[in-house]
């Protein structure tokens, strides 16, 4: 495995400058700081979009940075759902498997989740946009700050869940936009579970996906994936406001040669199913 050089990039420094960074004196000297109000990110979205799929951060390393997260695995093998400190992989077959800590990821985000605000509701959410609208409304009514990051969980019984996952890729890797159309999709009905969601502000375009990115895992941990659509009558929303950001980039030639500043918005929307 190539040596990984961890550092905050110039782009990440801009993020840190813009954000109001607090609680600098509360870091633990004993190892893992579970009170950290920080978002840790492995690589950047545009690198993944361009086909940089080789994992370089172990799940063991990632688990020192959070207990909640989403992402993918080495070779783009499946969708990551990191919930309650346990790493799950939603396979392209529709099955879900717990992952060993020596598995690696080329792209992921993680945080130590602490509920800052939320909602228990009996309202009907008829599609994924209704969930996003409720999350945005909760931000507006609580912090009204859309310039920081957020993590969220939505738990309940879903009358419908529509997810997808991606099969492992072989080299030479194709760009993600060419793979999206071939990803298997699954629809489940009357299923209990949790949506794990992260929101990035608009100004981190190219680093991460502006807006909400959602994954799902069933209560029995047998089904899951990247969330395409959902319907739910009532449930529990919990949000964590995040004001610190840390990013690690791969130290290898394949990353160094990528044109990561390229405008890939159209391709990203295609991958997210928003075109």
matplotlib code that plots the C-alpha trace (Angstrom):
import matplotlib.pyplot as plt

x = [0.0, 1.5, 2.4, -0.4, 0.5, -2.2, -2.6, -5.2, -5.1, -5.2, -8.9, -9.6, -7.8, -10.3, -13.1, -11.5, -11.0, -14.6, -16.1, -16.2, -14.0, -14.8, -13.9, -10.2, -9.3, -11.4, -9.3, -8.4, -4.8, -5.7, -6.3, -9.7, -11.6, -15.2, -16.3, -14.8, -17.2, -15.3, -16.0, -13.3, -13.1, -11.1, -10.0, -12.3, -15.4, -13.9, -11.1, -13.8, -15.7, -12.6, -12.0, -9.5, -11.0, -8.0, -8.5, -5.7, -7.3, -8.2, -11.5, -9.6, -8.2, -11.5, -13.1, -10.8, -12.5, -16.1, -18.9, -21.2, -20.4, -20.9, -18.6, -17.4, -14.7, -11.5, -12.2, -15.6, -16.9, -20.3, -21.8, -20.6, -23.0, -21.1, -23.6, -23.0, -19.4, -19.9, -18.9, -21.3, -21.0, -24.1, -23.1, -24.2, -26.2, -28.4, -27.0, -25.2, -22.0, -20.1, -16.6, -13.2, -11.1, -8.3, -10.5, -9.7, -11.7, -10.9, -13.7, -15.7, -16.8, -17.2, -18.0, -18.7, -22.4, -24.0, -27.6, -27.8, -31.5, -34.2, -37.8, -40.2, -43.1, -46.1, -46.0, -46.0, -42.9, -43.8, -40.4, -36.7, -37.2, -39.7, -37.0, -34.5, -37.1, -37.7, -34.0, -33.5, -36.5, -34.9, -31.7, -33.6, -35.6, -32.7, -29.3, -30.3, -26.7, -26.2, -22.5, -21.4, -21.7, -24.4, -24.8, -28.2, -30.0, -33.7, -35.1, -38.5, -40.6, -40.5, -43.3, -40.9, -37.1, -35.3, -31.5, -28.7, -25.1, -22.1, -20.2, -16.4, -14.5, -11.4, -8.5, -8.3, -11.0, -13.8, -15.1, -18.0, -20.5, -20.0, -20.6, -23.8, -26.1, -25.1, -25.6, -28.2, -31.2, -33.5, -36.9, -38.1, -41.5, -42.5, -39.0, -37.5, -34.2, -32.0, -31.1, -27.6, -27.2, -24.5, -24.9, -22.1, -22.4, -22.4, -18.8, -17.2, -18.2, -15.5, -14.5, -17.8, -21.4, -23.2, -26.5, -27.6, -26.1, -28.1, -27.5, -29.8, -29.5, -32.3, -32.8, -31.7, -28.6, -29.5, -30.4, -29.1, -27.3, -27.2, -30.7, -32.6, -36.1, -38.1, -41.6, -42.3, -45.3, -43.7, -40.2, -37.3, -34.9, -31.7, -29.1, -25.5, -24.1, -20.4, -18.0, -14.6, -13.3, -10.3, -9.3, -6.7, -5.6, -3.9, -0.1, 0.3, 0.8, -2.7, -4.1, -1.4, -2.2, -6.0, -7.6, -9.5, -10.4, -12.5, -16.2, -17.9, -21.3, -23.3, -21.6, -22.1, -25.8, -26.1, -24.4, -26.8, -29.8, -30.7, -30.2]
y = [0.0, 3.4, 5.7, 8.2, 11.8, 13.4, 17.1, 19.8, 20.9, 24.5, 23.9, 22.5, 25.5, 27.7, 25.7, 26.0, 29.7, 30.3, 28.1, 29.2, 26.6, 26.0, 23.6, 23.6, 22.9, 19.8, 17.3, 14.1, 13.3, 9.6, 8.7, 8.9, 12.1, 11.0, 14.6, 16.1, 18.2, 17.5, 16.0, 13.7, 13.1, 10.6, 12.0, 14.3, 13.8, 14.8, 12.2, 9.5, 10.8, 10.6, 6.9, 7.0, 3.9, 2.4, 2.4, 4.0, 4.6, 1.5, 1.3, 1.0, 4.5, 5.8, 4.5, 6.7, 9.7, 8.9, 6.5, 7.6, 7.9, 7.0, 6.2, 3.3, 0.6, -0.4, -0.8, 0.9, -2.3, -1.4, 1.3, 2.1, 2.6, 3.4, 3.3, 3.2, 2.5, -0.6, -0.7, -2.2, -2.8, -2.9, -5.2, -5.0, -8.2, -6.3, -8.0, -6.3, -7.5, -6.2, -5.3, -6.1, -3.2, -3.9, -3.1, 0.2, 3.1, 5.5, 8.0, 8.4, 10.9, 10.2, 12.1, 11.3, 11.9, 14.0, 15.1, 18.9, 19.1, 16.9, 16.0, 13.1, 13.3, 11.4, 13.3, 11.6, 11.8, 10.7, 10.8, 11.6, 15.3, 15.4, 14.0, 16.6, 19.4, 18.4, 18.3, 21.8, 23.1, 21.7, 23.6, 26.8, 26.7, 25.7, 27.1, 28.9, 28.2, 26.6, 27.3, 24.5, 20.7, 18.5, 14.8, 13.3, 10.1, 9.3, 6.2, 4.6, 2.1, 2.9, 1.9, 2.0, 2.1, 2.4, 1.8, 0.9, -0.3, -0.7, -3.8, -3.9, -2.4, -3.7, -1.7, 0.3, 2.1, 3.9, 7.3, 7.0, 8.6, 5.6, 3.1, 4.7, 3.4, -0.2, -0.2, -2.7, -1.2, -2.7, -1.7, -2.8, -2.4, -2.1, -2.1, -0.7, 1.0, 4.1, 6.7, 8.0, 11.4, 14.1, 17.7, 19.8, 23.5, 24.8, 26.2, 22.7, 21.7, 19.4, 18.4, 16.9, 16.8, 20.1, 19.3, 16.0, 12.5, 9.7, 6.0, 3.4, 0.3, -1.9, -2.5, -6.2, -5.1, -7.3, -4.6, -1.2, 1.0, 4.5, 5.9, 6.9, 7.3, 6.5, 6.8, 7.0, 7.7, 9.2, 8.8, 10.4, 13.0, 13.8, 16.3, 17.1, 20.5, 20.3, 23.2, 21.6, 19.8, 17.6, 15.9, 13.3, 12.9, 9.9, 10.2, 8.5, 9.3, 8.3, 11.1, 13.6, 13.3, 13.9, 17.1, 17.4, 21.1, 20.1, 21.1, 17.7, 19.0, 17.5, 14.1, 14.2, 15.0, 12.0, 9.7, 11.0, 10.4, 14.1, 14.6]
z = [0.0, -0.9, 1.9, 2.7, 3.5, 5.6, 5.3, 4.9, 1.4, 0.1, -0.8, 2.7, 4.2, 2.5, 4.0, 7.4, 7.0, 6.1, 8.8, 12.4, 14.1, 17.7, 20.5, 19.6, 23.2, 23.7, 21.7, 23.5, 24.4, 24.9, 21.2, 19.6, 20.2, 20.2, 21.1, 18.0, 15.9, 12.7, 9.3, 8.0, 4.3, 2.3, -1.1, -3.1, -5.2, -8.5, -8.1, -7.6, -10.6, -12.8, -11.8, -8.9, -7.1, -5.4, -1.6, 0.5, 3.9, 6.0, 7.8, 11.0, 10.3, 9.3, 12.5, 14.5, 12.8, 13.4, 14.1, 11.3, 7.6, 3.9, 1.0, -1.1, -1.0, -2.8, -6.5, -6.1, -4.6, -3.1, -1.0, 2.5, 5.4, 8.6, 11.4, 15.2, 14.7, 12.4, 8.8, 6.3, 2.6, 0.4, -2.4, -6.0, -5.3, -2.9, 0.2, 3.0, 4.8, 7.8, 6.7, 8.2, 9.5, 7.0, 4.1, 2.4, 0.9, -1.9, -0.9, 2.3, 5.0, 8.7, 11.9, 15.5, 15.4, 18.1, 17.8, 17.8, 16.8, 15.2, 14.9, 15.6, 13.2, 11.8, 8.5, 5.1, 3.1, -0.4, -2.1, -1.5, -2.2, 0.7, 3.0, 1.8, 2.2, 5.8, 6.5, 5.0, 7.1, 10.3, 9.5, 8.7, 11.9, 14.2, 13.0, 9.7, 8.7, 5.3, 5.1, 7.4, 7.1, 8.5, 9.2, 9.7, 10.4, 9.6, 11.2, 10.8, 8.9, 5.2, 2.9, 0.0, -0.4, -3.7, -3.6, -5.8, -5.5, -7.7, -8.7, -8.2, -11.1, -12.9, -14.3, -16.4, -14.4, -16.3, -15.1, -12.6, -15.0, -17.4, -14.6, -13.1, -15.8, -15.1, -11.4, -10.1, -8.4, -5.7, -4.4, -0.9, 0.7, 4.4, 5.7, 8.9, 8.7, 8.8, 6.3, 6.8, 5.2, 4.8, 3.6, 2.1, 1.3, -2.2, -2.1, -1.8, -5.3, -6.7, -3.2, -2.3, -3.5, -2.6, -0.9, 0.5, -0.2, 1.3, 2.0, 3.6, 5.7, 7.0, 10.7, 10.3, 8.3, 5.4, 2.7, 1.8, -0.7, -2.2, -1.7, -4.9, -3.5, -0.4, 1.2, 4.9, 7.1, 10.3, 11.6, 13.6, 12.2, 13.9, 12.7, 13.7, 12.8, 11.8, 11.8, 11.2, 8.1, 7.5, 4.3, 3.4, -0.2, -1.9, -2.4, -5.7, -9.4, -10.4, -8.3, -9.1, -12.8, -12.4, -13.6, -10.4, -11.1, -14.1, -14.0, -13.6, -12.4, -15.3, -14.9, -11.1, -11.5, -13.9, -11.3, -8.6, -10.7, -11.0, -14.7]

ax = plt.figure().add_subplot(projection="3d")
ax.plot(x, y, z, "-o")
ax.set_aspect("equal")
plt.show()
